[in-house]
Amino acid sequence: MGICATRPASRPEMRGSAAGLPVRVLHRRLPAGEREDSHVHAFSELCHVESGRGVLFSGNRQAVAAAHTLTILPAGTAHALAADSGWACAANLVHFDPSALETAEAVAAWEGVARLAAAGHSSVSLRGAAGQTIEALIHRVATLCRQADHSGEATCREVLGELCQRLLRQVRDSRVGTPARPARTSGDVPSLATSRPEIEQVLSYIESNLTRPISRQDLARQAAFAPSYFSALFREATGTTIPEYINARRVRRAQELLRDPQTRVSAVCYAVGFRDLSNFNRVFKRLVGQTPREFRRAVLGEGFDDEGEAGAPDTGGGAALVGD
C-alpha cells in the first residue's frame, strides 16, 4: 500500500494552546490517503503519531510515521504528513521555540537532538518503556497547554525540558534513530510496516478483528505459515510479538474511543476486544503510562466527571488473544 495524495488534508484540531505558554500541542487526523501541503514554520516541531500509518516528508527525506513513532523537525524544515492509502493517521504536533528551554541540560539536549535530526536520524521509535515515558510527557504537555493557566508556565517549561532530554537518550543511547531515506519525487511510497505481503495481510486482518479473540493460529492461517515459524516472521517484520502488537492496537483504538465523554470506560474495554476490565486497565497503564480514566481526564479536562464507572462489571475473561 502506498501514499495517495488526491484529496486535500483536513484542518488540524487544536487540542491545546495557551497564550503565554512556550509550547502548543495540536492534534492532526488524516483520513486514509490524504496528505498535507508542504509547509515551513519558525518554530520546532515534534510529530508524534498516535495511531495509523503514514510518511513524514521533511526536506529531501522521508521517514516512517507509524504508530509509536516520533519525527523531529527543527525550525525552518519544510515538511508534510501523509496517511497511508489503507490507514488513517492521527498525530500530536508539539510546537515550541527552543528558547523556551531554561536549563543548560535541556538546551544541550535539544541541540543534540537537532544535530542528530540534521544528520538523518529524525525518526524515532517510541516502543518500550522509555518510549512510553516520552509519550506520557507529550500528553502531559498537551494537558498543561489545554488548561491555559499562566501559573503553569514554569511546569510546562520543566516538562518540555525533560521531554528533550529523554528524547536525546532515546535517539542516541538506545540507537533507535535510523537515517531517513531520500524522498521519492513520484509520490509512490512503498508500504511502511513491511515489504512482505503476508504480514501486510495479517496486519489488515488484525485491524478488522480487534473486537474478537485473535489467536496465533488464526494469523498463521491467514499467512499460510506454520504457527511457530509465523511468530518468528511476525516479530522480525514488526519488531514486536503478536500479543504485544494486538494489545497495542487495542489500546490505541481505546484511546480514540475514550475521547467521547458519552462512552463508559467499561464499554470501551469490551469494544476493543478486552473481556476483563481489570486486565484492560493494567495493559492500558503499562502502554500509555496512565489508567484509562486518567487518560480520559487528561484529554477531556480535569472537570470531566466519570462517576459511576467504578462499579462496572468484570466478566473475568482476560484479553481476547492467545500468547505468542
Buried (B, 14 or more C-beta within 10 A) or exposed (E): BBBBBEEEBEEBEEBBBBEEBBBBBBBBBBEBBBBBEEEEEEBBBBBBBBBBBBBBBBBEBBBBBBBBBBBBBBBEBEBBBBBBBBBBBBBBBBBBEBEBBBBEBBBBBBBBBBEBBEEBBBBBBBBBEBBBBBBBBBBBBBBBBBBEBEEBBEBBBBBBBBBBBBBBBBBBEEEBBBEBBEBBEEBEBEBBBBEBEBBBBBBBBBEEBBBEBBBBEBBBBBBEBEBEEBBEBBBEBBBBBBBBBBBBBBBBBBBBBBEEEEEBBBBBBBBBBBBBBEBBBBBBBEBBBBBBBBBBBBBBEEEEEBEEBEEEEBEEEEBBBBEB
